[in-house]
Amino acid sequence: MEIENLILVRQFCVSHEIEVSFVESLHEYGLVEIMLVEKEPYIHKEKLTDLEKMIRLHYELDINMEGLDVI
């Protein structure tokens, strides 16, 4: 997989003002796929829209991980 199609999780979290642990939790629930490249976690660009939706649902509507999984 080409690295230009990937976004560094840490960079994404800084730009969206969220904790990296939130994205890691989504990954643990199977809601987001994280790929390791040189020991750094990345997300595929095509999945950013879904991730941003989950961020809004969680932070704006206070929906927990179980709720996100159901949705």
Secondary structure, 3 states (H helix, E strand, C coil): CCHHHEEEHHHHHHHHCCCHHHHHHHHHCCCCCCEEECCEEEEEHHHHHHHHHHHHHHHHHCCCHHHHHHC
